[in-house]
């Protein structure tokens, strides 16, 4: 695949409902941030990790990778400010970009590859993975929409911006329920660990 795609990984939010700091939650000897980074790198995707709250702790807590770190000093304004910070660092070579918060860490590599294959056939479309008829993460957005996202000043954040381009949406069914599974509470984290152990019984 000659086309280059990017992934904007969001790790800058305050973990208000989680007793621990979400980006550094452990998962099989690494952090959930490591898990998300390696998923995209394994699929040949360029990674832009957007930090904010506890930036230094994240950098010290994850493994070393050939990725771009983007610090968002305005992270308290909300997730959309981190999305815009990541989008502003994309390169002209990137045909499209994924958006994925670190608290959705079990998305499969095969899902990422399926979305890129769909984007090659539909380069002007917003590609959404779906499971059971529901859209999940990560969407793959054509870089032609980057200016619109950077300039978006209305309500709704990324969802509002993309809904204004719904005519460009294309849903791609995937065999991956984890596109719908995020971690907001300690109970969610325990469910994540249970699901991971079921997928990897030797760990």
Protein Blocks (a to p, Z undefined) as FASTA:
>chain_A
ZZdcdddddfkbccfkbmbdfkloceehiafklmmmmmmmmnopacddddfehklmmmmm
pccddddddddfklmnojklmmmmmmmmpcfklmbdcdddfklmkbcfklmmmmmmmmmm
mmmbccdddeehiacddddddfklmmmmmmpcbehijmlmmmmmmmmpccdddddfklmm
ccfbfklmmmmmmmmmmmmmmZZ
